[in-house]
Amino acid sequence: MPLVAATGRLGLVAPIVLRSLVADHNYKHFARRDAPVWERWIALHAQEYLGVCYDVAVGGLPAPDDEATENERRAWQYQTALKVDAFVIGADRALVIEVRPWATVSALGSALTYAMILDRAQVSPLPLTPAVVCEGMQVDVRWACDKLGVEVFEV
């Protein structure tokens, strides 16, 4: 499998699990309105990819308490880490996906930032493509996505 579990302060905070790309209604940290959008994307694109990792936690801050236990340190870093909605693995690339019903500049920023942080963590040897999965997107944000190389899937 093309995943590399990076560790340490700049890497993954928790192990990631490659799952089948099927609609199973079990998407940790998705907002209620995100799941139907995501399941439409799965119906259209699942056959193009090998699998998906949800809620990928990367980065985060060290615990502020020097006397914290190792479990408390890990929990703090997880709570402060960035959480990627979906990290989709393909044969020749990986998508770093932000899911939103209506995508604004924050979706663009999330997709770009998550892809950069995962690249820094060397999570995969595959090229990382930031992407937004949405029902619709502001026209100016669509223009910016095109300029910045963020793939947009409107479903």
C-alpha positions in Angstrom: 0.0 0.0 0.0 1.4 3.5 -0.8 1.0 4.9 2.7 3.9 5.8 4.9 3.1 6.4 8.5 5.1 9.5 9.4 5.7 10.1 13.1 6.8 12.9 15.3 5.8 16.5 15.9 5.3 17.3 12.2 3.8 14.0 11.2 0.7 12.0 11.8 -0.7 12.2 15.2 -2.6 8.9 15.1 -2.3 5.9 12.8 -4.4 6.1 9.6 -6.4 3.2 8.3 -7.1 2.6 4.6 -10.7 1.7 4.2 -12.8 0.7 1.2 -14.3 3.6 -0.6 -18.0 2.7 0.1 -20.9 4.7 1.4 -21.2 3.4 5.0 -22.5 6.5 6.8 -19.5 6.4 9.2 -17.5 9.5 8.6 -15.9 10.7 11.8 -16.0 14.5 12.2 -18.1 15.1 9.0 -20.8 17.7 9.5 -24.3 16.3 9.1 -24.8 18.0 5.7 -21.4 16.8 4.4 -22.2 13.1 4.4 -24.8 13.2 1.5 -22.4 15.3 -0.6 -19.6 12.8 0.1 -21.8 9.8 -0.7 -22.7 11.3 -4.1 -19.0 11.7 -4.8 -18.4 8.0 -3.8 -21.1 6.9 -6.1 -19.5 8.7 -9.0 -15.8 8.2 -8.4 -15.1 5.2 -6.0 -14.1 2.9 -8.8 -11.2 5.2 -9.8 -9.4 4.9 -6.4 -8.0 2.2 -4.1 -9.3 3.4 -0.8 -9.8 6.2 1.7 -8.5 7.3 5.1 -10.9 9.5 7.2 -10.1 12.0 9.9 -6.4 12.1 9.2 -4.9 14.0 12.1 -1.6 15.7 11.4 0.5 18.4 13.1 -0.8 19.7 16.3 0.7 21.3 19.4 2.8 19.9 22.2 1.0 19.6 25.5 1.4 22.8 27.6 1.8 20.8 30.8 5.4 19.4 31.3 4.0 16.9 33.8 1.4 15.4 31.4 1.4 11.7 30.9 2.2 10.2 27.5 -1.5 9.5 26.9 -2.3 13.1 27.9 0.4 14.4 25.5 -1.0 12.3 22.6 -4.6 13.4 23.4 -3.6 17.1 23.4 -1.7 16.8 20.1 -4.7 15.0 18.6 -7.1 17.7 19.8 -5.0 20.4 18.3 -4.1 18.7 15.1 -5.5 19.4 11.7 -8.1 16.9 10.7 -8.4 16.0 7.0 -11.9 15.0 5.9 -10.8 12.4 3.4 -7.4 11.2 2.1 -8.2 9.2 -1.0 -5.5 6.9 -2.5 -5.3 6.2 -6.2 -2.9 4.3 -8.3 -0.9 7.4 -9.3 -2.0 10.2 -6.9 -3.7 10.9 -3.6 -6.5 13.4 -3.1 -6.6 15.5 0.0 -10.3 16.3 0.2 -12.3 18.9 2.0 -16.1 18.2 1.8 -18.6 21.1 2.0 -22.1 21.4 0.7 -21.4 25.1 -0.3 -17.7 25.7 -0.8 -16.3 29.1 0.1 -12.8 30.4 0.5 -12.4 28.4 3.7 -12.9 25.1 1.8 -10.1 26.2 -0.6 -7.8 27.2 2.3 -8.5 23.9 4.0 -7.7 21.8 1.0 -4.5 23.6 0.2 -3.3 23.7 3.8 -4.1 20.0 4.5 -2.2 19.0 1.3 0.8 21.0 2.3 0.9 19.7 5.8 0.5 16.1 4.6 3.3 16.6 2.1 5.5 18.0 4.8 4.7 14.9 6.9 5.7 12.7 4.0 2.5 10.6 4.4 2.7 9.1 0.9 5.1 8.9 -1.9 2.3 9.7 -4.3 1.7 13.2 -5.6 -0.9 15.0 -3.4 -3.7 16.8 -5.1 -5.8 19.2 -2.9 -9.5 18.8 -3.7 -12.9 20.1 -2.7 -16.0 18.0 -3.0 -19.2 20.2 -2.9 -22.7 20.8 -4.3 -21.7 24.3 -5.3 -19.0 26.9 -5.0 -18.7 30.6 -5.1 -17.5 31.7 -8.6 -14.5 33.6 -7.3 -13.4 30.6 -5.2 -13.8 28.4 -8.3 -11.5 30.7 -10.2 -8.9 30.6 -7.4 -9.1 26.8 -7.2 -8.3 26.7 -10.9 -5.4 29.1 -10.5 -4.0 27.2 -7.5 -4.4 23.6 -8.8 -7.2 22.6 -6.4 -9.4 20.0 -8.1 -13.1 20.7 -7.7 -15.8 18.0 -7.8 -19.3 19.4 -7.9 -21.8 16.6 -7.1 
